[in-house]
Amino acid sequence: MTITADELARVRYWVPESWEPTELFDDLAVNDVWERESNTDPTSTTDEALAQSRANVYRTAYVLTQTMISGLVGQPDSFSVGGEYSESRGAAINLLINRLNDLRKLRDDAVAIVEGTSAILVTQLTRPNFLGR
């Protein structure tokens, strides 16, 4: 399955532009994650296909964000070069964790729509009354 330009644009919305493309974040890697994480059942309507596509995009964006966080967490929080330059990764990690929480909610909501667990079903039950009333 190939990712469409619109789907890739939605994935890239969650990947900051400041990140340089690497083997983890190029189009091929996005496609690999898409293939691994996608739920590609045949659907009967365009709306179902769109809902499934949206769920797959959020799954992919979630995995990419987790990968970025794990790359930052493995490095020192801050460093400096002889009074010329200093950097703290704590703010970037916090930003990505907040974005990951947003993505988790979007992903869970989109997957619930695809799986049919996003709505409450009400069924009326009739109980027989054995007391003659």
N, C-alpha and C positions, 0 to 999 in steps of 0.2 A: 504494500500500500504506500502510495506517495502522499506527502503532505501538500496541501494546496497553498498557494501564495497567501490567501486570507488566513488560513490556520497558522502558517508560519509567522505571519505578522502578529497574530494574537500571542503566540509563544514569545516572540521577541519583545513584545510590550513589557513582559515581566523580567527580561534580561537587561540590565543597565547598559547604556551605550558606552560607558567608560571601560567596560571589560573588553579586552582585546580578544578577537577570535583565536581559539586554540583548538587542539584536537578534541577537547571536551565540549566546545560550544559552536562548532561549525555546523553547516546544514546537514552533513552526513551523520554527525552525532545526534542532532535533533531527530533525524529520521530513524536512527537506531533506537533511541528512547521511545519514539512514537510507536515503532513496530513492537517493541517489547511490552509497552504498557497499554497499548490500545485494546479496546474491546470492539471488535469489528463484526458484529452480528449483522446479517442482512435485515434491513428494515422495510416496512411496507409503505411508509409515507415519507414525504420530504421533511416534515416536522420531526419525526423520529430520527431521521438521519442527521438533521441539524443538532438535535439534542445530544446524540451520541458523539458527533464531531466536537461539540463544545466540551463535553466531559473528557474526551481524549486530549484536547488542548490543555485543559487544566491539570490533568494527570501529568502531562509532559512538562509543563511549566513548574509544577511542584517538584518533580525529580531534578530538573535543572537547578532550581533554587537550592535544594538540599545539597547538590554537588558543590555549588559555589560556597555555601556556608561551611561545608566540611573542608574545603580548600583554605578558607580563611582561619578556621579554628586551629588548624595544624601549624600555623605560623605564629611567630611572636606577636603579642598584642600591640606593641609599640617599638619603634626604633628611631635613632637619630644619627645624623652624620655631622660630627664635630661642630655643632652650633650652626650649621648651615640649613639643615633640613630635619624635620621630625614628622613622624606619622603614627597615628593610632588607628588600629583596625577595629577597636571596640565599637565605634559609631557605625561602621559598615556592617559589622556582625549584627548589631541591634536592628538596623534597618532591614537586613535580609530576614532576620527572625520575625519581625513584624509583617513583612511581605509574605513570608511562609505561612503565618497564621491566617492572613487574608486568603491566600491561595487554598489553604486547607478547607476553609469554609466554602469557597467557590467550587472547589473540586467535589466536596461531599454533597453540596446541593445539586450540582450537575449530574453526578453519578446517581443520586436518589431519583432524579427525574427519569433517567434512562432505565433504572431498575424498577420503577413504579412504586417506590416507597416514599414518595414526596407528598402524598395526599392521604387524608384520613377518609376511610370508607365507612359509611354508616349503613347498617342493615337493621331493619325492624324485625324483632323476634316476637312471635305470638306465643304466649304461655297459656296452656289450658288451665281453667279454674275448675278444680274437682269438688268445690264446696257448693256447687249449684248456683253461684251468683253470677 
